[in-house]
Amino acid sequence: MTINGKTPKQALALDSASFANYTANINKNNDKGEVPMTRDEFRHYVDSIKEKVGITISGSSSRFSSKEEYDSLRKAGIVKHGWFRRQFVYKEIAINKKYNNDSKRIIEALRETFVHSIPQMLFVSLPLLALILKLVYVRRRKEFYYISHLIFGAYLYIFIFLLLLLIFGLGALNSGLHWGFLKFLKTMLIIGIFVYEYLALYKFYRQGWFRTLMKFILINILFVIMILLLFVIFGALSLFKI
């Protein structure tokens, strides 16, 4: 642990004048006035930091009880966070205060907010899917414009959403009835999504079976990467909404 660029051991080894100036700057950063500490006061200050924040053990931002405490530790050089991480710590402090550090309530609020943002995420993903299709079929740009890929993606989304609605319905039915064929039917419908996508690519873009298969695999890999990135982005946005 370092405080204003020095470890406690290095600070205690300073001569009296340097030590007084060093500890006066610590008090100034903590809004306590530019008053020097005695060596015993400094030891007590270091011990209180270790016990209160637990920096040397875990470095967990969840230990910060208030924004003021966090800012004072940053000014003292004990916590060194960049702007981006600092915003998340501020938000975490605010959330803990809002929900009284109840992790169950925080997780539930985050889950509910994220679920409500899924339609927005899917809305954003459609033009991105069209962009993926445009890049994969870049050599067919004279035959297929961006709007063509967008229309194809919209029809594909509609079919997949209808099938997913049926799959979720079968899953809910099977959880109550426990009929084996419902589970089998659900599995076949999931496979059917990919079969339909492959056949749709083959018929719409009119390329060979093997070339379509290669592009089918590439499109799905890129789509999964895109969805994961969107999950991260919308998950972070959900954190700032609760």
N, C-alpha and C positions, 0 to 999 in steps of 0.2 A: 504494500500500500504506500502510495506517495501523497504528500500534502504540499501543494504549491511547488511541485518539482523535487521534493526531498522526502526520503523515508524518515520515519520518526527517529531512527538511530542517527542518521546524518544530521537531523535538526538539533538533537540533543548534544551533538559534538561541536556545535558552533560556539564561538566565543560570545561573551555576554552581550556586546553591542549588536552583533549580527543576529543573535537569537531574539533579542528584544524587537528588532526591526522585522524579523521574520514572523514572529507571533502577532505583532501588531497588525501586519497585513492580513493574517488569518481572521482576526477579530473584525477588521474593516470589511472583509469580504462577507462575513456573517452578519453584517449590520450591527455590530456591537461597539462600534467606535474604534479608533485607531489606538488601542490600549494594549501594551505588551503583556504577555503571560509570564508567570513564573514557570520554572521547569516542572514543578509538581502539577500546576494547572494544565500545562501542555500534556503531561502524561495522562491526566484525568480526561482531557479532551480526546486524546487518541483512543483511550479505552472505551469512552462513551460512543465514539464513532463505530468501533468494531462491534460493540454489543447491539447498538441500535440498528445499524444498516446491514451488518453481516457481509461487508464487501469482501473480506478476505476469505470467506467461506463459500458464498454462493454467488455474489454479485447480482442478486435478484432484484429487479426494479420493483417487485411487489412489496418490498420492505419499506419503500418511501411512503410515509404517512401523509405528506402534504407537498404541494408544489413549492412552497417556501423552503422546506427542508431540502428537497431535491436541488433547488437552485443554489442554496448555500453550499451544498457539497460539491456542486460543479464549480462554483467560484473558488472553493478551497483546493480544487484540483484533484479531489478524491475520486470523483466520477468524471470520466472523460467520454462523453457521448457526442456524436455528430448531430446536426440539425434534424435529420430524418428520424433517428432513433429517439431523440428528445421529444418529438411530437407524440410518439407512441407512449412514452413514459408519462407525459402529461395527461394523455387520454386515459391511460390505465389508472392513474391516481384519481381522476375525475369519476371513472366508472366505479372504482372501489368505494369512493365516498358516496356515490348515488345509491348503490345497492348494499351498503354497509358490509362490504367484503364478503358477501354471500356468493360463493362461486356457482352454486346451482342456479340462482336467479340471474347471474351474469351470463352463464352459458345458455339458459333458456331465452333470454332477451336477444342474445347474439344469433341464436338459431332462428328465432322468429323473424328477425330483421333480414337475415340472409335468405330465408325462404321467400319472403315478399320481394326480394330483389332478383329472384331467378327469372321471371318474365322479362325483366330489363336485360339480363345477361343474354338470354336467348335472342332477344331483339337485336342486340349488338353483334351476336355471333353470326347471324344470317349474312350480312354484307361481308363479314370476314371470310365466311365459307365461300362466298362468290369470288372473293379475291384469291383464295386458295385454288379454286377451280380455274380461274383465269391464268394463274401462274403455271399450273400443271398442264393446261392445254394452250400454252402460249403460242405454239406453232399453228394453232387454229384460230388465231385472233381475227383473221379476215372473215371467218365463217361465224364465229361466236363473239359477240360483244359482251361487255360486262353485264348488261341488263339480261342477256340470255342466260348467263350463269346464275344471276340473282333469281330469275324466274324458276330455273331448274331447282335451285336450293329451296325456294319457297314450297314447291310441290313436294319435294323430298321431306321437308320438315312436317308438312301437313300429314303425310302418310305415316311418318314415324310417330308423331304425337298421337294419332288415332290408335296406332298399334300399341303404344306405351299405355294408353288409357285402358285398353283391353287387357294388357299384361298385368297392370296394377289391380284391375278388377278381379282377375283370376287369382292373383296372389292373395287378395283379401278374402275371397271365397274359399280358397284352399286352406287358409289359416283356421277357418271355422269347421270345414267339412273334412279336411285331410283326405281328399280323394287323390289317389296316385296319378290318374290320367290328367288331372288339372295341372299338376306340376310338369308333366310331360308336355302338355299343350303349351304351357307358358314358355318352356325351353324352346319348343319349335317356333313359337312366335318371335322370340329373341333372335334365333338364327334367321328367321324370315326377314327381319329388318336388313341384315347384311346381304342376303340374297337379292332382295328387292333393290337395294342400293347399287349392287353390282350390275344387275340387269338394266336398271335405269341409266347408268353410265354407258353401258354397251349400246343401248338403243338410241340414246340422245346424241352421243358424240360420234357414233358410227365408226368405231375402231375395232381392231381384231380382239379376240378373246384374251389372248395372252397380254397384249399391250394394255387392255382395259384392266386386267387383273393387277398388273404392276402399278398402274395409276390408282386403282382402287385402294391398294395397300398404302401407297404414298399419301393419298388424300386423307385416309383415316388416321395415319400417324400424325400428319400436320394438324388435323382437326382435334385430336386428343391433346396435343401440345397447346393449341389455342384455347381449348376449354379449361385446361389446368391453369393457364395464365389468367383467364377471366375469373376463375374461382378465387385465385389469390387476390386479384384486384378488387372484386366485389366483396370478398371476405374482409379485406382491409377497410373498404368503404362502409361495410356494415358495422365494423367496430366503432367508426366515428359517428354513426347514426344513433347508437343506443345511448 
